[in-house]
Amino acid sequence: MNADGVYISSANKNLNLKTTNLKKRFRILGSAHNLKEIKIKELQKTEEIFLSPLFKKKTNQQLNIFRYLKLRATTKMNDISLGGINSKNLKKLNMIKPFGFAGISYFE
């Protein structure tokens, strides 16, 4: 396929991913919602991780800033904030200083 990278969702728990014969700058990105999923992504050799949902409307599903920072501290992967990011919570996002962020509602 000659791709530059791959995204591995949090649902993918496969630890037998073929990582040989990849391009020198091939990037593996993944997503996680909790510590167990972060550890699986580390075993899958993920370099950057989407941690979500940071600001979700349903409070029982959101990570919130404190849980987000706690999860980020458990890994050396670059963190990318995801989930509910909009112009109203950019100051909060700036406080946690993620490696990057992504969001649909922010760009609409």
C-alpha positions as a printed Julia matrix, in Angstrom:
108×3 Matrix{Float64}:
   0.0    0.0    0.0
   3.02   2.3    0.42
   1.35   4.1    3.35
   3.19   6.46   5.69
   1.42   5.19   8.78
  -1.47   3.34  10.32
  -4.13   4.04  12.96
  -5.0    1.26  15.41
  -8.31   1.79  17.22
  -8.79   1.05  20.9
 -10.97  -1.91  19.87
  -7.98  -3.62  18.21
  -6.28  -5.74  20.89
  -4.17  -7.8   18.48
  -0.58  -8.11  19.75
   0.7   -9.92  16.64
   0.92  -6.92  14.34
   3.5   -7.17  11.59
   5.94  -4.29  12.1
   8.87  -5.53  10.05
   9.71  -4.17   6.58
   8.02  -0.84   7.26
   9.22   2.47   5.87
  11.84   4.25   7.92
   9.42   7.03   8.86
   6.3    4.85   9.13
   4.11   6.05  12.02
   1.8    3.98  14.16
  -1.0    5.88  15.92
  -3.57   4.45  18.28
  -6.38   5.4   20.61
  -7.14   4.59  24.23
  -9.68   5.42  26.9
  -8.07   3.82  29.95
  -4.82   2.4   31.35
  -5.38  -1.13  30.04
  -5.82   0.15  26.47
  -2.71   2.34  26.8
  -0.62  -0.7   27.8
  -1.97  -2.65  24.8
  -1.03   0.23  22.48
   2.49   0.21  23.93
   2.78  -3.5   23.15
   1.57  -2.72  19.62
   4.49  -0.24  19.33
   2.22   2.78  18.97
   4.17   6.06  18.89
   1.34   8.54  19.38
  -1.94   7.99  21.14
  -5.34   9.65  20.99
  -6.63   9.9   24.56
 -10.37  10.38  24.61
 -12.93  11.56  25.31
 -11.47  14.6   27.05
 -14.53  16.88  27.01
 -17.55  14.73  26.3
 -21.05  16.01  27.06
 -21.93  12.85  28.98
 -19.93  13.3   32.18
 -19.74   9.58  32.94
 -17.79   9.04  29.72
 -15.37  11.96  29.75
 -11.84  11.62  31.04
 -11.72  15.18  32.43
  -8.42  16.99  32.82
  -7.22  15.17  35.94
  -7.85  11.64  34.63
  -6.33  12.68  31.28
  -3.12  13.9   32.94
  -2.95  10.77  35.08
  -3.26   8.53  32.0
  -0.73  10.58  30.05
   1.79  10.17  32.89
   1.65   6.37  32.49
   3.22   6.37  29.03
   6.04   7.91  27.01
   3.91   8.05  23.85
   2.98  11.47  22.5
  -0.58  12.31  23.53
  -3.25  13.72  21.25
  -6.37  15.09  22.95
  -9.66  14.08  21.38
 -13.33  14.39  22.18
 -15.59  17.39  22.63
 -12.92  19.98  21.88
 -14.43  23.31  20.87
 -13.7   27.02  21.13
 -15.23  27.16  24.63
 -12.74  24.76  26.21
  -9.54  25.77  24.39
  -8.16  27.42  27.55
  -8.54  24.13  29.43
  -6.9   22.3   26.55
  -4.02  24.77  26.58
  -3.52  24.13  30.31
  -2.74  20.44  29.79
  -0.41  21.14  26.84
  -0.98  17.98  24.82
   1.39  17.0   22.03
  -1.55  17.61  19.68
  -5.32  17.7   19.5
  -8.07  16.71  17.12
 -11.73  17.56  17.04
 -14.68  17.69  14.7
 -16.8   20.3   16.46
 -13.84  22.66  16.79
 -13.32  22.77  13.02
 -16.98  22.97  11.99
